[in-house]
Amino acid sequence: MKNLYFLRLKSFVIDFFVCFVLPYLFFIIIGIFLQATIMLYFRFFVFFLLIVINTTIAVFSNGQTIGMKISKLQLGNDEAKYFKLRIFFKEFILKWGLFFILPLFIAKIITTENFISLLLLLFVIYFCLNSLSYLISKKTIVDIFSKTNVVKRSNCIKKNNSFIALIIDFAIIFSITIVFDRILLHWIFINSIFIFGITTFLYYLISYTIFNKTFGKRCMRISVVSKNGEKLKFKGIAIREVSKILILFCLPALILYFCGFIDFTFTYSLLFIIIDLAIILFSFGIKNEYYWDAFAKTEKFKQKLSKKVIILNYSIIIVFLALIYGFFVFDNNTNNVSEQKFLGFNLPFKFKEYPNNSKIKPYTAFLSENNVESPKDYILGLFENNDIVILCETLHGEDTQWDMISDIVSDERFINNVGNIFTEYGYAKDQENINKFLFTTFPNDTLLEKAAATLMHYRSCFYFFMLKLNKLNQNLPDSLKIIEHFTDMYNHSYLLNYSEDASVVAQLEVRDSLMANIVIDWYRKTNKKCLVVTNNRHAFAVKNEAKLKHPDEFKKYFTMDNHLANEAQFIYNCFPNKTANVLINNFKVYGLTLYSTINNGKWETAFKQNNLVSVGFNFNNTPFGEDNFDMSGIAERKNYLKYQDIFTGLVFYKPHSQLTTSSPLYEKYGAEQEYKYLI
């Protein structure tokens, strides 16, 4: 009985996962990259549809839901069949309708509580009530009212560890894919998704043709034969593996392509896996076996092997994975010297380098044939025709870019003609404190460093920038001192967590507009020039010509609920003829803080081939500007915008392999002073 209870629990968890968790994960990932919230009523529709599908499977399978099939449970016994109406009443009305659909619908009408919290609360209530009922009567509430009985399936096949075999096979395929990907990069760039697909097909084809099983199945002692017990022939192998590839590989790829996803990344992979899970679970729910076994008329059984063979199989896989690990470490650490290490890998992990082939020639030709300027001269030159220059910062906390910015603001041209810098860092309401810091002469470096630590919880690079700025100001008259302006709505303190502040969380969607308005209002009052430094998407600004040419792209990727979403866009819209925005050679950033090189590393390779240390230039009439815009949330999706449609120009300061980070000074002292101030 105890074992049956846990099987019932497992069954329900699987059904809950299929009907709610799986689509909810899908909505989250899609929402991140669409930069918009999926409408609640659309979510309800999808959940309702999945519940209907799961119920339909149960109705036509004598009460077996997907969860029950996987958990090896059935209603009654093989001889006793329940009426379809009773099964529908049990599954749809009692289980889902009474405990989930109705409460969620009512709760959303009368309250504004978070949807996921309500869903989890209902899950807990369902679990507790039915567990209590089971302990008392050996039946759940749902079973009592529907007058049904759940038992173990009498014709269960012994567990054969197919899932573990699949993981082993996937590890082998993934490893081979990465090896081929790295080798091919010496001559040609091929999207990893295609290499993965070809590797998968060949791995399964060779495995079944020569060995009649994959290596994962060999390790788990699983054999695949036709349902009449004969060895698989080529036709059976072809049907089994081609059906896998077409439905588990091609179908999700087509779905994601028509949704606009075109780049093989971690997020793409997550969506891919979610779609595959849905296909496998629903096919298993309908056929009670994997669809590829149904198509090819095959089945599995556990094979007996000697201990020597078992040890040999596991030894081979261990040696293989060890060699692959060694290859990954060697490949990453070559020309990637770093004192920071993780599991033998030098950090940051080495990015893929695009091969120096014919596709790189237009970029190298432009760099060699044009008199490109240094980053400092280029940025300062933009102020001749613009009053506001926006720099798109790379990673928060990266030092070298702030060395460049320090070099710019300490130049006489900036001091005499600009003199103001706005940053995403810093709480706007602390402006009085930052002004006092910038105009104060400290007796020694220790007092200066401690004073800087009390201003805010700095990222290290900006902390050292502020130290340099203070020292610069000590050599300038008051009329020429550089002014740093904080723009953020968040209080970057040591002790306060802004995510816990309800008033701040409520303003998340307007953060960019608030940061932009500080710059806009200041400029309207003073009519002075300024440099604005902000990170990634905050610096995106689609030019007017591009907005007119691609209105749908602009609305889809650069607005949020039909409102502007980026700081630079607000500023540009107010002063289109006086604003320039510049990209510091950056990364593509995916929704889970994973990074990759712009345009698969073409730019980085071009700069490397020309032995350029640092340059800056406008995007217009360059191969760089003509490249499709592939940064941030837009990275994986098909669009028609170019880099020259978003940015005025590009600054290449240092290659990714030379980027550095550091730690600020006196953090403990800063936290102590903040604590004294708060109490």
N, C-alpha and C positions, 0 to 999 in steps of 0.2 A: 504493500500500500504506500509506504514511504517513497519508494522508487517511482511509483505511478504519479504521486503528487509532484515530484520534481520534473517528471516528463510533461505533466500538464502545464507547469510553470514555464518550462522551456518552450512548449508549443505556443503559449500565449505571447511570450516575449518575441518570438519569431514573427508572429502575426502583427504584433504592435510595431515591430521594426519595419516590416514591409509596408504597412498602411500609413505610418506616421513618420518614423525616424528617417527612412530612406528618402522620401520626397522632401522632408524638411532640410536634410543636408543638401539636397539638390537645389532647393530654393535659396539657401544661404550662399552657396558658391555662385549661382547665377546672379544673385542680388549684388554680390561684391563686384562682379565684373560689369554688370549693367549699371552700376552706381545708382541704383534705385531700389525701392522696396517693392517686393512682389505683393500685389493686392491681396488682402486678407480673404476676400470672397473667392478669389481664384484658388487660394490655398485650400479653402474649405471644399471647393469643387473637386480638386485633385484628390484630397483625402477621401471624400465621399465616393468618388469613382473607384479608388483602390479598394475600399471596403466592399463596394458592390461586386467587384471582380473576385475578391477573396471569398465572398459569400456565394457567388455563382459557382466557383470551383467546388466549394463544400456541398452545395445542393446537388451537383451532378456527380459527386464522388462519395455518396452516402455519408456526408457529414465531415469528411476529411478536409480541413483547411490546409494551407501550405505548411503552417507550423506543425499540425498533427501528422502530416505525411513525413516531414523531416524527423519528427520525434517518435515515429513508429507507433502512432495511436490510431484508434478507429472508434466509431460509435457502435455499441452493441457487439455483435459478432458477425461472422460471414453469412450466417443464415438469416439473421434478423435485420431487415432493412427498414429504415424509418421513412415516413412520408416526406416528400420534398418540402411541403408547406411547414412541417414541424422543424425541419433543419433550418429553413429560412427564418422562422420565428426565433429559433435559438441563436443563430449567428447575427442576423441583421438587427432584429428588434431588441432582444435581451442584451447581448454582449456589447455590440457597438452602439446601437441606438440609445438604450437606456443609460449606459455608463459613460458614453463619450459624445456622440453627435448632439443629443439634446442638451446636456449640461454645457458643452462648449458654445452652442448657439445661444442659449439663454444668458450665459455669463458675458458673452461679447455684447449683448444688447444692453445689459444693465450696468456693466463695469468697463473700465479701461485697463484691466490687469493685463500683464504680459501673457501672450498666447502660449509660449512654451512652458511657463510656470503653471498655467492652468492645465495643460496637457499632462505634465508630470504629476500634478496633484491628483488628477483623475486616475492616472495609472496606479498611484499608491493606494487610493481609495478602493479601486477595483481589486487590487492584489490583496489588501487587508480583509475586505468583506468576504471574498471568495475563499481565502485561506481559513478564516474563522469558520465559515460554513463547512469547509472540507474537514476541519478538525472535529466538528460536532457530528456531522451526518455522513462523512465520507463522500459527500457530493458538493459541488459548487452551487452557488445560488442559481446560476444559469442552468445547470443540469436539473435542479429541483423544479424550477418553473417550466422548463421545456419537457420534463419527464423523459430525459435521455440518460444514457450511461456510457461513459468513456472507458475503454479497456486498451491493453496493449494489442498491437496488431499481431495476429496469429501467424502470419506468413512472412515475418521479418527476416531479412537477410542479415547475417552477421556483419558488423561494422568492418570496413576494409581499408580505412585510413586513406581514402581517395583524396581528401582535402590536403593532407600532409604531402602526398605524392605530387599534387598540383603545385604546392609551394616550392618543393625541391626543383621541379621542372621550370617554374617561373624564375627561380634564382639562377639557374643555368642559362636560360634564354636571355635574361636581363644582362648577365655578366658577358656573354658572348656579344650581345648587342653593343655594349659599351666598348669592348675591345675593338670590334670592327669599326665603330664610330670613330675612335681615336686614330686607328690606322688610316682610314679613308681620308681623315682631315688633312693628311699630308698632301693630298692631290685635289680633293673635291669635298664640298659640303653637301651632305644629304640629310634631310630632316630625319631625326631619330625614329620617328613613328614608322617610316618606311623600312628602315633597317630592322626594327623590331618585328614588323609584320613578316618580312622575308625570312628572318631567323626563325620565327615561330613555325612557319610553314615547313621549312627545311628540317628543323629539329624533329617535328612530329613525323614527317614523311620518312626520314632516314631511320628514326627509332623503330617505327612499326614495320618498315620494309625489311630491315636487316635483323632487328632483335625482337620483333613482335611486341615490343613494349617500350615505353620511355624509361629513362634512368630513374625518375622519381618513382614510377611503379615498380621498377626492379628493387629499389631500396625498401619499399613498403610491401614487397612480395605480392603484388597484385598482377594478375594476368587478365587480358581482355581476349575473349573468344566470341565467335558467333553464337547465337542462342541455341543452335543445335550442337554446340560443343566443339565445333571444328576450328582449326587455325584460321585467322583472318586472311582473306585474300585481298589483292590489290584494290578491287572494287569496294570492298567493305571499308578498307583503310581510307580510300579517297572520299567516300561519302561521309565517314565519321569526322575526318579532319577538315575537309572543305566546308562542311556545314558549321563546324566550330568557327572557322575563320570568317565565313560570310556573315554569320549572325553575331558572333562575339567580337569581331574585329571591324569588319566593313560597315555593319549596320550602325554601331555607336559612332564610328568615324563620320558617316554620312549625316547622322542626326546632329552631331556637334558642328559639322561644317555648315549645314544649313541654318544652325543657330548663330553662325558667325565666328566660331572658334577655328583658328587655322594653324596655331602654333602648338607643338607638342611640349607641354610643360607639366609641372606637378599638378596644377589645378585641372588642366585638361585630363590628366591621368585619373584624378579623383572622380570627375564626372564620368569618364569612361568606365571606371570600376562600378560606379553606382548604376549605370545603365545595364552593364553586364550582370550585376547581381539581380536586378529586377527581372531580366530575361530568364536567367537560370532558375530563380525561385518560382516564377509563374509557370515556366515550362515543366518544372518538377511537380508543381502543384496539380497541373492538369494530367500529366502522363504518369506520375509517380516514379519517374526515372529521368535521367538527363536526356534532353531532346536528341543529342547526338547518338546516344545508345539506341534510342527509339528509331531514328532514321536509318542507322546502319545495322539494326537488329543484332546488337552486341550486348554482352553482359560481362561482369567482373567476378572473379573468385580469388580467394587467398591461396597462394601457392606455398608449399612447404619447401624450405631451402635449408641446407646444412649451415652450421655456425660459421664455417670457413668462408662460405660464399657471402653470408650476411656481413661478416667483418670486412671482406674484400670490397663489397659495394660501398659501405660507409667510409672505408679508407680512401677509395677513389674520389668520392664527393668532397671529403675533407681536404685532400691534397689539391683538388681542382680549385676549391674556394680559396685556399691559402695562396695558390699561385695568382689567382685573379686579384686578391687583396694586395699582394705584393706589386702587381702590375699597376693597380690604381694608385698606390702610395708613390711608386717611382714616377708615374706619369704626372701626378699632382706636384711632387716636390722638385721636379726638374725645372730649373729657372724660377722657382718660387721659394726663395730663401726667407725664412721667418722664424723668429724665436718662439712664436705661439704655435703650439701643436695640439692636435686632437686625434687620439688613436693612431699616431704615427704620421698623420697628414699635417703639412704646414698650412697654417691659416693666413689669409683667407683661402678657401679652396680655389684651385686654379680654374679659370674659365676656359672654355673651348676657344681655340685660336683658328680663325678662318684661314684656309690655305691661300698662299700667295699665287693665285691663278689669274686667268684672264679677267675675271669679274672684279679684281682689285685694281686693274690698270687705270680705269677712269679716275679713281680716287687718288692714286699715287701720281698720275699725270697732272691733276689739278694742283696738288701740293707742291710739285717740283716746278711747274710752269708759272705759278703766281707768287708774287711777293707778299706772302701772308705775314701778318704782324705778330708781335708778342702779345700774350693775353692782356697785359697791363696797357700797352699802347692801344690795343683794339677796344677795350672797355672804355678807356678815357676818351678815345676818339669818338665813341658813340654819343658822348655828352655834347659834342659840337652841334648836333642836329636834334638831340632829344633832351628833355629835362628829367625824365625818369628812366633809369636803366635797372631792369630786374634780372638778377642772377639766379639761375636754377641750381641750387646746392645739390651736391651728390648725397651720399649717405650722411645722416646726422652723426656727428662724432668723428668724422674723417678730418685729419689735421691739415694735409697739404693744401687743400683748397683755401683754407683760412690763412695760410702763409701767403698765398697769392692775393687774397683780399686785403691783408695787411700791407702788402707791397703797393697795392692800388691806392688805398686811402692815405698812405704816407707820402705819396707823390705830390709835388708842388701843384700840379694841375688840378688834382682833386681838392687839395687844401684851399686853393685860391678860388676855384670855380664851383665846387660842389659842397663839401663840408658836412653833409648829412647822410647817415646810413640807417636804414630801417631793417630790422631782422624779425624773422618768425619767432626766434627765441625771446623770452622775457615777458613778464606780466606788465601790460600797458599801464596799470594803475601805479606801478612802482617807478614811473618816469622821473619823479622828483629825486629819488634815491640815486638813480643812475646818473643824473645831471650832477649831483653833488660829488659822486665818485669821480667823474671825468674831470672836474674842475679842482680836485684836491691834490695837493702836493704832499706825498708821504715821505717821512724821514728816511725810510729804508725799504728794501724789497719785501721783507717779512711782513711789515704792516700793510703794504700794498696788496700782497697776496692774500692776507687774511681778510682785508676789506672786500676784495673781489669775491671771496668765498661766501660772504654774508649777503650778497645781492640776490642770488637765486641758486637753485640746484643746477649748476651749469653742466652742459656737455663739455668735455675737456677742451676741445679745439676752440670753442667760443670763449672759454675761461681765459686761455692764454692770449686770445685776440684782444680781450678787454684789458689785460695787463699791458700789452703793447700800445693800445690806444691811450691809456692813461699817461704812459711815458712820453708818447708823441705829443700829447696836449701840453705837457709841462714845458715844451720848447716853443710853444706857439702863443701869440697874444690872444686874449679872450675873444677878440673879434674873429679869429680864425680857428679856434678850437673845434675839433671834430665832435659832432653830437651824435650819439647812438640813441636811436628811438626803439623802444620795445613796442610790439604790436599785439602780442598774444592775449587772448582772453583767459588762458589757463595760468594759475599761480604755480609756477615751477618751483615749489618749495621742497625742502628735505622731509618735512614731517606731515604735510598735507597731501592727500591723494585726491586730485581733482575729479577722478572718476566717481568718487563718492558724493560729490556735490551735485545735488539734483538740479540746481539752477544752471550749472555749467553743462551737464549732460543734455538738458533741454535745449541748449543753444548750439549743440554740435553741428547741426546742419547750416548754421549761419556763421560759423567760425571764420570762413574765408571772407565773407562780406564785412565782418567786424574788423579784421586785420586790414583789409583794403581801405575801409573808410577812414582809418587813422591816417593812412598815406594821402588819400584823396582830400580830406578836410585840411590837413596840414599844407598841402600844395596849393589849394585854393586860397588859403590865408596868406601864404608867404611868397608864392610864385618862384620858389627856389628849386634848384636841382637836387636830386637825391639818388642814392644807390639803395636798392631793395634786395635783400637776400632771403630767399624762401625755398623750401624743399619740394622737389618732385612736382606733383600735379598742381600744387599751389601756384607754380610759375607758368602753367600752360595758359596760352591766350590765342585763340583762333582768330586770325586776321579777318578783316571785314570782307575781303574778296573771297576768301575760303568759305566764310559763313554763307555768302550768297550762292556760291557754286555748289556747296554740299550742306544744305540746311538740315537734312535728316541726320547726317553724321554729327554735326555740331550739337543738335538737340539730344541725340542718343548718348553721346560720350562725354559731353562737357556741360551738361545741365543736370540738376537733381530735382525731380518733380517739377520740371519746366522752369526751374530757377537756376541762375548761374551758380557754378560750384567751385570756381577757382579764383583765388585772390587776384592773380595777374589779369584775369579776364575782366573783373570789375574795374581795375585801374585802366586797362587798355580801352574799354568801352567809353570811359569818361574823357580820356585824353589820347585818342588813337594816333594823332600826328606828333605826339610828344613822348611816346612810350616805346622803349625797345626792351625785348627780353632775350636773354642769352643762356644757352644750355652749356653747363660745364660737363665735359665728357662723362656720361652717366651710365646707369644700369637700367635694364628693364626690370621693373619690380612687380612681382606677382602677388596675389592676394594674401599669401601666407608667408610674407617677408622672405621670399626666395628671389634670388637675383640671377640675371643673365646679361650678356653683353648686347648692346644695341646692334640691330641688324646682323645677329649671329656672329659678331666680332669682326665684320668687314672694316669698320672704321679703325679699330685698334690695330689691325694688321697693316692697314695703309700707313698709319702714323709710324709704325715700327719699321716698315720697309724704307721710309724716307728719313729715318734716323732723326725725327723731329722731337725736340725736347718739349716745347710748348708753343702753341700758335693760337690765333683767334681770327675769325673771318665771318662774313655774312653768308647766310645759307643760299640766297638767291643766285641762280645761274651756276650752281655747283652740283656735282653728283651726290654730295651729302644731303643737300636740301631737297633733292628729288626723291630720296628714299622714303618709303612708306613710314609713317609715324607709328612706332611700335613700343612706346614706353607705357609704364604703369598699367592700370586696369584694362587699357585698350590693347595691350600687347598681344593677346591671343586671338583677337577678333578681327575679322575682315573689315577694312575701312579704306577710304580713298584719300585721306588726308596725308600730306607730305610734311616733312620736318620744317620746310620753309613756310608752311601754312600756320605753324604753331609758334616757331621761334624766329627771332631776327637773325641770330647767328650762333656760332659754336666756339667754345674755348676748350682746347685740349691742353691741360696743364701737366699732368703726369700719367703714365700708363697705369692700369689697374694694379699691376704687380708692385708698384712703388707707393701705393697709398698706405698711410699709417694712421694709427690711433694712439692716444695717450690717456693719462688719468689726471684730473685736476688736483690742486693742492688744497690742503686744509679743509677737506669736506667735513670732518668731525667737528672742527671749530665752527664752521658755518652752521651746522645743525644745532650745536649748543647755543649759539647766539640767537638762532631762530626760536628755539625753545624758550629762552629767557624773554624774548619779545612777546611770545604768545601768552605766557603766564603773567 
